[in-house]
């Protein structure tokens, strides 16, 4: 079988080394499996967060658009000249006070 005789110590050392290497392979395999599971969980959480933010943004956009437009009208004198308010004035009283 073997070309030359092997001492028992050499044989035991070789077997221990092979077993140690095999244990390391199992540890690495388990770490890779856990890393993949963690990555998938993180991607799922990120996707759910993005969907939530998109939904909230979509729902809030119309509600926030009118106050934002009103703010632009109130604080932009150039635009106020073109706006006719319900009281018949062309400029908002706050804008007139600012000059």
C-alpha distance (Angstrom), angle and dihedral (degrees) to the residues before:
residue distance angle dihedral
X1 . . .
X2 3.77 . .
X3 3.76 121.6 .
X4 3.79 90.8 -136.5
X5 3.75 134.7 15.5
X6 3.80 119.0 -89.0
X7 3.76 123.2 -145.3
X8 3.79 117.2 -125.2
X9 3.82 90.2 -118.4
X10 3.82 91.5 55.8
X11 3.80 91.1 48.4
X12 3.82 93.2 48.7
X13 3.81 91.2 46.9
X14 3.81 92.0 50.5
X15 3.81 92.6 48.6
X16 3.82 92.2 48.0
X17 3.79 90.5 49.6
X18 3.81 91.3 49.9
X19 3.81 91.3 49.1
X20 3.81 91.7 47.9
X21 3.81 90.0 51.4
X22 3.80 90.9 48.8
X23 3.85 91.0 51.9
X24 3.80 89.4 51.2
X25 3.81 89.7 52.3
X26 3.80 90.2 53.0
X27 3.81 91.4 49.0
X28 3.80 91.5 50.2
X29 3.81 91.4 46.6
X30 3.82 90.9 51.5
X31 3.80 91.4 48.0
X32 3.81 91.0 51.1
X33 3.82 91.1 49.7
X34 3.82 91.4 49.8
X35 3.82 91.7 46.1
X36 3.81 91.2 52.3
X37 3.80 91.5 48.9
X38 3.81 91.2 48.6
X39 3.81 91.3 48.0
X40 3.82 91.7 50.3
X41 3.81 90.6 48.5
X42 3.80 91.1 49.4
X43 3.81 91.7 48.7
X44 3.82 90.1 50.0
X45 3.80 91.5 50.3
X46 3.80 91.2 47.7
X47 3.81 91.8 49.4
X48 3.83 91.6 48.8
X49 3.81 90.7 47.8
X50 3.80 91.4 50.3
X51 3.81 91.4 48.7
X52 3.81 90.7 49.0
X53 3.80 93.2 49.2
X54 3.80 91.5 46.9
X55 3.81 90.7 51.4
X56 3.81 93.3 46.6
X57 3.79 91.1 46.5
X58 3.79 91.1 49.3
X59 3.81 92.1 49.4
X60 3.82 95.7 44.7
X61 3.80 98.1 43.5
X62 3.84 96.0 78.9
X63 3.80 92.4 42.0
X64 3.81 92.5 51.6
X65 3.80 97.4 39.4
X66 3.81 97.0 74.8
X67 3.84 96.7 51.3
X68 3.80 89.3 45.1
X69 3.80 91.7 51.6
X70 3.81 90.2 47.2
X71 3.79 90.1 51.3
X72 3.80 90.5 51.5
X73 3.79 90.5 50.4
X74 3.81 93.3 47.3
X75 3.78 97.0 47.6
X76 3.81 101.7 35.9
X77 3.83 108.8 78.3
X78 3.81 93.0 -171.9
X79 3.78 90.6 56.9
X80 3.82 92.4 42.0
X81 3.79 91.6 63.6
X82 3.79 87.7 64.1
X83 3.80 95.6 46.1
X84 3.78 120.1 86.2
X85 3.80 111.1 -154.4
X86 3.78 124.7 -147.9
X87 3.83 91.0 -103.8
X88 3.78 91.6 57.6
X89 3.81 96.6 -107.7
X90 3.76 123.0 129.5
X91 3.79 95.3 -149.9
X92 3.76 132.1 47.7
X93 3.84 114.8 -115.5
X94 3.81 91.4 -120.4
X95 3.81 90.7 53.6
X96 3.83 90.9 48.4
X97 3.79 90.9 52.9
X98 3.80 90.6 51.5
X99 3.75 90.5 51.4
